[in-house]
Amino acid sequence: MKKTYQIEVDCANCANLMEEAAQKTAGVAAATVNFMTQKMTVEFGEGADEKTVMKAVVKACKRIEPDCEIEV
Amino acid sequence: MTKKQKKTLLRIAVTAGMLVVLELLPWEALPWGGVWRLVGYLAAYLLIGYDILRKAWRGICSRRVFDENFLMAVATVGAFGLAVYTHSGDYLEGVAVMLFYQIGEWFQSWAVGRSRKNISQLMDIRPDYANVERDGVLERVDPDTVAVGTVIVVQPGEKIPIDGIVEEGASTINTAALTGESLPRTAKVGDEVISGCVNMTGVLKLRTTKAFGESTVSKILDLVENASSRKSRSEDFISRFARVYTPAVCYSALALAVLPPVISLLLGAEAGWGVWLYRALTFLVASCPCALVISIPLSFFAGIGGASREGVLVKGSSYLEGLSKVRRVAFDKTGTLTEGVFEVNAIHHSPLAEEQLLEVAALAESASSHPISKSIRKACGKEPDRSRVADIEEIGGNGVTAVVDGVPVAVGNDKLMERLGIVYKPCHHVGTIVHVAVDGQYAGHILISDRVKPSAKEAVAALKRAGVEKTIMLTGDARAVAEQVAGELGVDQVYAQLLPGDKVEKVEALLEEPGGRLAFVGDGVNDAPVLSRADIGIAMGAMGSDAAIEAADVVLMDDDPMKISRALEISRKCLRVVYENIVFAIGVKLACLALVALGVTGMWAAVFADVGVMILAILNAIRCLRP
């Protein structure tokens, strides 16, 4: 399953780091952050629960960039 | 401006004001002046830099040091510490560097936000509402809620929200937002219109043929918005570069702080710790890779935006990059280089009047749905009167026999004539030959051929000018037809009589050959496997086939072959800007770092250089938008 979330992030480098953090989160098969359209696309792994995974993704991203917002 | 930007701007203004006051106050005259001065500057420093310090601290806590916040924190705290330690009282520098850094960050955020908005606006074809008539009153509803088969009303000046067929009214519609074609089209009753176009002159009533989510405009938006999810090699390079670069810079700074003093000590000279520590800090400040990291994706984004304005949809920056490297272009013939519409070109050897022959043939073919039959009926000009025809028999791969006005008629190819034992005259023209026999006597033949698109020849020439080394045509058509078309257009190589499966094999064989990247241009549904197999698949006239859009990497909204070379030019320009930015940003950065290490440049200049490079790189990236 693939879903796209609206995000808010100020710098391109932070967006790259967020992408990396999201990719490393358990339950995420693939993740891309598009800085230009301010969107994060997450592909969930087999049997992963969207809500818990996204919670972990948000937490991981906040650790990298406290200013970022992800609209789940 | 966002809320955050406003807040930062306020902080910048207040800090700047504080600095002016702090510089002007006569500290020596005050009791405890030195201490108060330090407190004042510290307050200013914390005001402008608290978020950076906090982020740096969090970075250290999560064992992720070496980001730009960390660099700024170390540099400015270092500058402050140095000023206290050496009793120089030069606190201004640390605060000012932080201030400049924040100004730079603010500007970056503002400029990027603006260009993002500008580009997004270009691609904004999303209709917000649909007008549905209920009990004689027009009601604005969310297009998502409109069911297939509903009648919607589109007023002049409004966007057509959903694909449909005109039920009532006539108008001209502007397709520029979708195709880049500025010439408006007319729409009258019975015409199919696509969403995303703007209705210009008259009120149209449409019966929708698709749901909003399936409509052209939704598909295009989906395509454009998800475009950048596939990253190009250049972008990957930047990500990898940034990952290596920051630690490398930190270790270089450390070396700069430690090695020269130690060497001086060993040589018996004075160590000069202060000087080298200062240079190392400046080195850190100057090292931020922002310009690079920001300008590359921005360039691609602008390139994709600029292309979409011309009716060229690129599905991602990696495809834009791939497109710029294309050296060979393979075309499908029918529908790509030719209209894909068969037309009666000539009638030969007929003892009857031409209209009469066409009429007889059209009547005999009246039950057939073959494109050839359709073209004969079209050339005849009137609807065939079915009551005049009897005993229609279709002989697969041969033609048709029938009784027209009580006379037996045969219409078909060479094989049909041979089968019926009728002596026919072969044709020396290229195309599809339809022989007609009336009452067992040969009555001449009709020459039917596909028309070459008016811009096809110019399009092939333009590709050559754009640096394409080889053009290839793949077609299922007969060899003679294929070669004639290829000769006329100046295509280098022809593969004819290919079945759809053969096309894939041919493209695979071509991919094996040396000669650079291969793009395949096609339109039909049976092209989809070939489109996905080629290095770059370009789908044309995208209004038609969903499968082709799905499989293609680049989608041309209309079916003008000139757009192929246009797409190539746009991609080349964008990639040129990308390389310029990479070389420029890295070059200036390294030069700055060298100057700092040699002690030529101070901290302020270093920060200014950083912001300057970034602004120039952003301006350069925006160039991609204007073709």
Interface residues (C-beta under 8 A of the other chain):
Chain A: T4 D10 C11 A12 N13 N16 L17 T32 N34 F35 M36 T37 Q38 K39 T41 R63 I64 E65 P66 D67
Chain B: K4 D51 R54 K55 R58 S62 R64 D67 E68 E105 Q108 S109 V112 R116 I119 S120 E225 N226 S228 S229 K231 S239 A242 P289 C290 V293 I294 P297 L298 F301
